[in-house]
Amino acid sequence: MEWIAPLIDFVLHVDRHLEVFVAQYGAWVYALLFLIIFVETGVVVMPFLPGDSLLFVVGALAGAGLLNYPLVVALLLVAAVLGDQCNYHIGRHVGHRVFSWQDSRFFNKRAFDQAHAFYERYGGITVVLARFMPFVRTFVPFVAGVAEMTRSKFTMYNVLGAVVWVVGLVTAGYFLGSLPWVKANLDKIIWAMILIPGLIILFGAWRARAKAGSA
């Protein structure tokens, strides 16, 4: 478990780590960013990687001239779409056997159940909404595959969600990242981008459980 502390440090201080990486490895940072977004959205056992905060910081670095804005947006858009498509196909392959899986270090049963409940309630639009929800965004395309959503319908929602998520957050970082207040409070903004969606998810799960209990 020695990897946990460095991972937490990377998530909470992603801006500093990316700046160092750009200084040391230059254009290889694009490959790293592509890999992180693809793995977070495409591999169901990697829901803990940074997503929203990473995109915002990438936009801020692009605004500072350290990254090429059009190139990084295009690359991360492709990574987000391909990641969800990969996750969807894994879900289609696994099928309903997943409901018998137990919680383990490689499978978060609670996150899967929350994503499934969210999908059952909101249907296809969940693929778009989940982009902004840590953990849930990793499981929703997987759930859509398990639920056998048609490929054409899933692809439509997948592309729409990727555009809103990637372009929206990178552009926000590009224009807001240079503001003095944002620079001074970037660590707090990263915490907020991690905690607020998580609290919303927990509140929704609590309400759903409360309703089920009263019924």
N, C-alpha and C positions, 0 to 999 in steps of 0.2 A: 504493500500500500504506500510505498515511498513516493509514488507518482501523484498522490492526491494533493499534497501541499504545493508543488510546482504548478499543477493544473489550476488550483484555486487562485494562486498568485497571477497566473497568465490571464484568467478570466477577469479578475478585478483590476488589473493594471495592463490591459491589452494595448493601450495607447503607447506606453513606454516600451513594451516588448516589440511592437511592430516598428517603432522608430529605430530601435537598435538593429532589428533584422534588416530594414531597408538600408541602413548605413553599412552593414557588413556584407549583405548578399545582393543588394540592388534588385534587379528584375526578378530574382527568384521569389520575391515576396508575393508576386502574382500567383505563382504555382501554390504557395503555402495557403493563401487566402481561398483559392479555388478548392483545395483539398479540405480545408476546415468546413466550408459551407456545404460541400458535397457530402462529407461524412456525417455532419450533424443532421442533415435532412434525409440522407440516404441509407444510413446504417442504424437500425433500430436499437442497437446496444450502445449508441453514442449520443444520448440526448443531453449530456451535460456540457457539451462544447458551447462556446459563446456564439450568439447569433445576432440579436438586435444591437447589443453594445458594440460588437465587432463591426457591423455595417456602419454604424454612426461614426465610429473612430476612423474607419477607412475613408469616409466622406470628409472628415476633418483633415486627415493627412493629404487627401487630394486637394482640398482647399488651400493647404499650405504649400502645395507644389511638390510634395514628396511622392505622390502617385498620380497616374494619368486617369482623370475622371471617366472619360468615355470608355477607356479600355477596362478599368476595374468594374464598372457597372455591367458591361457586356459579359465579362468573364463570370462574375458572381451570379448574374441572371441565368446563364447557362448552367452553372453549378447547382443553383437552387432547383431549376426545372429537372435536370437529370437526377438529382438526389431524390426528389419526391417520386419520380418515375421508377427509380430503382427500388425504393421502399414499397411502392404500390405492387410491383411485380413479386417482391418477396412475400407480401401479404397474400397475393393470389395463389402463390405456390404453396404456402403453409396452410391456408384455408382455416377451417373451424377448429383444427387441432389446437390452435393457440389458446383456446379457452380452458384447456386442461393443463396448460403450463403453470408452473409454480414460480414464485418470486425468487430471483437469484441475482448474483453479481452481474450477470449478462442480460437479465430481463426484469424490467420494473413493472410488476403486475399492477400496482396501483395506477401508474401513469397510463398503462394500456387501458385499464377499466375506465379511467376518467375520459380518455380520448374516445373510447367506444360510446360512452354515455353522451358525450358532446355530439358525436356523429349521429347517433340515433335521434337526438333532439333537433338538430339543425340541418341534417342532410348534407348535400354537396357543398354548400357555402362554407361548411366547416373547414374544407381544404384551404379556403382563402383566409378565414378568421384565425385559424390555428397558426399561421405564419408568425403571428405576433405573441404566441404563447409558448414560453420555454417548456421543454419536455413534451407537451402536447403536440407541438408541430412535428416532432420526430415520429410520433406514433400515429397521427391521423392518416397519412398516406398508406401506412401499413394496415390500419383498420379499414380504410376504403377498399384495399385489395382483398382483405378477409371477407368484407361484406359484398364483394363482387360487383362494385360499381363499374359500369361500362368504361372501357379504356378511353373512348372519345370524350365522355362526360368528365372523367377524372382529368384528362389532359387539358381540357378547357379551363377547369377550376385551378389546376396546377399552374398553368402559365399566367392566369390572371393574378393569382396570389403571389407568385414570384415577382411579377412586375411591381405590384403595390408595395411589397415588402422591401425588395432590394433597391429599387429606384427611389422609393419614398424615404427610407432611412439613410441611404448614402447621400442623397441630395440634401436632406436635413442637416447631416453632419458637414457637408460641403459649405453650406451657407451659414450655419450657426456655430460651427466648431471654432471659428476664429474670434468669436466674441469673448471679451475678457472674462465676463461672468462664467461662461461655459468652460473656458480654460481653467479657471480657478476652482471650479466645482465638478470637474469631469468625473472624478471618482464617485461622487454622490449621484451623478446622473447615471453612471453605470450600475450602481447599486439599485437605483430606482427602476431601471429598465429590467433588472433581474427580479426584484421583489414584488413590484406592483402587479405584473401579469400573474405571478405565482399566487399572490393573495386572492386575486380575482378567481383563479381556478379553484383554490381551496374553498372560497365562499360558495361558488357554484356547486361544488361537490357536496358541501355541507347542506345547502338548500335541497339538493336532489335527495340526499339521504333522509333529511327531515320530512320531506313530502312522502317518501316511500314508507317511512315509519308511521306517519299519521294515517296513511292509506291502509 
